[in-house]
Amino acid sequence: MENVVIPRNLKPPAVPIIPTRAGIYPSELSSKPTKPTISFSSGARPKCPDTHLDNLCKKGRLGDAVAALDSIAERGSKVKPSTYMNLLQSCIDTNSIELGRNLHARMELVEHVNPFVETKLVSMYAKCGYLSDARRVFDGMRERNLFTWSAMIGACSREQRWKEVLKLFFLMIGDGVLPDKFLLPKILEACGNCGSFETANALHSTVVRCGFSGSIRVNNSILAVYAKCGKMNWARRFFENMNRRDMVSWNAIISGFCQKGQMEEATRLFDAMREEGTEPGLVTWNIMIASYNQSGLTDVAMGLMKKMEDLGITPDVFTWTSMISGFAQNNRRSQALDLFKEMLLAGVKPNAVTITSAVSACASLKSLGKGMEIRGFAIKIGLIDDVLVGNSLIDMYSKCGEMEAAQEVFDMIIDKDVYTWNSLIGGYCQAGYCGKACELFMKMQESDVAPNVITWNVMISGYIQNGDEDQAMDLFRRMEKDGKVKRNTASWNSLIAGYLQLGEKDKALGIFRKMQSCRVSPNLVTMLSVLPACANLLAAKKVREIHCCTLRKNLESELPVLNSLVDTYAKAGNLSYSRTIFDKMLSKDIITWNSIISGYVLHGFSNVALELFDHMKRSGLKPNRGTFLSIIYAYSLSGLMDEGKLAFSSITEEYNIVPGLEHYVAMLDLYGRTGRLGEAMEFIENMPVEPDSSVWAALLTASRTHRNISFTVRALDNILDLEPGNYLIQLFRAQVDTLIVKSENDLKVRKLEKENATKRHLGRCWIELKNRVHTFVNGDQSEPYLYPWIHDIVGKVSKSDFHEGLCIEEEEKEEVGGVHSEKIAIAFALIGFPRKAQCVRIVKSLRMCGNCHETAKYISKAYGREINVSDSKCLHCFRNGRCSCRDYW
């Protein structure tokens, strides 16, 4: 073997050369000689000390053997290397590290310390679990041979220190020593676990040159490393050229394709294995079952498990655990718990992972009772002390709101890891006990377990979701400075999601911009959080920016992101962009269809929405609650009363869906638009659920539009019963009273307005032009040059076309409070930016009054411009003298 040439491409990396003369007799290993218990007096001296020592080893009297060595030392005698090695082997057999250290301290008694003696010493330390001591002996060796390197590499391999295995391997070939067929599999395994394909490829070349190609064990190791590194073309080619294959060969290639998610190819090989006469063993079946579960194909996995049982192979704990985990992770938690019961009935004892999966299913279901049953079983079989089980119990109790029980489990865990701490801290944050979470967070910092990025993120998320944004921001700033923990994408996502939950959309977008400036890459969660914040008319450009960001980050193929873009573009006023994305999508789910249908309804294109609904049904998708909500509104916009009623009845009769209050409100919109107020009232009285404010508000809109005072009064009174402090409804009620009895109620209205002057919201509008948002309020005098144009337009609006319905409005009339803000905003856009304002987009804080609504219709026709106004009631799209709301809002 000495004449074998090392391949050129197998050069050692630039690693520090380990000293080879570190001293084999470290002072820290020496100990004072113990008083001998066996003396070699002149009357009782054995003829051969080595034989006596061997006998002591055989009898397990290692302490006596060490004492005998001290007697030998006093006489100035030596022992043979083989005797000393037998003593070391006895230490390995009995795991006696202390006696091994004593032997190491007496190494000078060996006649000739050769590499084999030193190698045995390395093995003793390594096999007793003291790898650092083994490495010190190894580094101090005068000479190393293949067996020495094998001992050290084997020790690192047993401890799964794969990077050290590769470093030692490169040092070994640097010393001119090549591995044999027994050592090669260990080095190849390290290559696979480190993903070092280049090293494995070079080793493959070495195997060929050294003549080891006939070793099935070596070949299987090469195949396994190609598969682990994801080089399936290499693995397939090597597998097909193997002269001999065994069960391990088939398992390696099948496992490789499973890891790549190529289940069709894995299944083909699984079938080919049987055709070639190799019956799959339990391991092979488990590989396939686990992979199908990880791919979400739990039913296929279950079918395989049953087929396996039919062939006489009994599922083991790994099989059951894989199935339970698969069902739990694929939102089939109740079935996961049923499988757990079946497993126990089958007499298979669960392991820690099985218990953890079952408890996690209980946590997701918030099934405290079943979780406590499983905890009792874990105590019975002695797994309650396992940290995995403990962590899952803390999570389960936390999600069920049982924080005292979670704390109790936490206190029982002796060897807490970072997940233990994070689970309890997260539980306290979720329950709103941020003070308790902070206290625990501080204790964690003082413990042996340092908080990681997840800990900091949980604390940040907990504070901001509970409304304490200042504390959340303080933690976010301190994270890298004080905690020495680098922020990740989830850290930024926590702030963005928190601000959105607090209704602070501008702050959320500000954090997103800061995130980009810090060159932190947004992910799927970021996009799904930030896109809804742009679902308004002022954020049209921002939506396009975020869309570009999804393209740069290769997220454009993610279905949830595309669905969110379809929805957000529509709500931002760009329905054409929304439709373009929809048409280009290769796959669509029910959320996709709901998003585009609701977008067309929002913009007043009810006919297109209904056409899309028919198309969706033809594609095989069943409508859900969201679909029906949009469809009822579409029928309402089109004035199709009978079709709308049929759609509502089909929700329960055909699709077995229980309608929500939002569906009843949509039906009232349908009745209201067609002026069937009596039927609307009858519909409310026959509702199987108690009507809330939204139901009566729908009746209020209908009665106000159709000038029906009696129904208006009834709607207002019911809302006041539910919301007695609602100032706006109080004002409406007083206005209605004024219409009925004008003289005495004028004073009542004025008194109410005076008493609630601070509560009344001033009409306010926002418009974005040239990347700047402009704000206007009622009677705004900041742009006086606009008023002549406004008065001229208002004078041209035909009074005969104007129907206010009941004259009850949210803001004061223009004769009192000045020109309403939306008129000023429209004038500002058309006069100040005539070329930029092809589509005028305005956000209004209150409901548009009838006069402003009619004026906007006139301007859209007279100037040929599209005007979109999003008020507190709906989105108004004014085109060619018409509005998408059909004058009903």
Buried (B, 14 or more C-beta within 10 A) or exposed (E): EEEEEBBEEBEBEEEEEEEEEBEBBBEEBEEEBEEBEBEBEEEEEEEEBBEBBBEBBEEEBBBBBBBBBBBBBEEEBBBBBBBBBBBBBBBBEEEBBEBBBBBBBBBEBBBEBBBBBBBBBBBBBBBBEBBEBBBBBBBBBEEBBBBBBBBBBBBBBEBEBBEBBBBBBBBBBBEEBBBBBEBBBBBBBBBBBBBBBEBBBBBBBBBEBBEBBEBBEBBBBBBBBBBBBBBBEBBBEBBEEBEEBEBBBBBBBBBBBBBBEBBEBBBEBBEEBEEEEBEBEBBBBBBBBBBBBBBEBBEBBBEBBEEBBEEEBEBBBBBBBBBBBBBBBBEBBBBBBEBBEBBBEEEBEBBBBBBBBBBBBBBBBEBBEBBBBBBEBBEEEEBBBBBBBBBBBBBBBBBBEBBEBBBEBBEEBEEBBBBBBBBBBBBBBBBEBBEBBBEBBEEBBEEEBEBBBBBBBBBBBBBBBBBBBEBBBEBBEEBEEEBEBEBBBBBBBBBBBBBBBBEBBEBBBBBBEEBBEEEBEBBBBBBBBBBBBBBBBBBBEBBBEBBEBBEEBEBBEBBBBBBBBBBBBBBBBBBEBBBEBBEEBEEBEBBBBBBBBBBBBBBBBBEBBBBBBEEBEEEEBEBBBBBBBBBBBBBBBBEBBEBBBEBBEBBEEEEEBEBBBBBBBBBBBBBBBBEBBEBBBEBBEEBEEEBBBBBBBBBBBBBBBBEBEEBBBBBBEBBBEBBEEBBBBBBBBBBBBBBEEEEEBEEBBEEBBEEEEEEBEBBBBBBBBEEEEBEBBBBBEEBEEBBEBBEEBBEEBEEEEBEBBBBBBBBBEBEEBBBBBBBBBBBBBBBBBEEEBEBBBBBBBBBBBBBBBBBBBBBBEEBEBBBBBBBBBBBBBBBEBBBBBBBBB
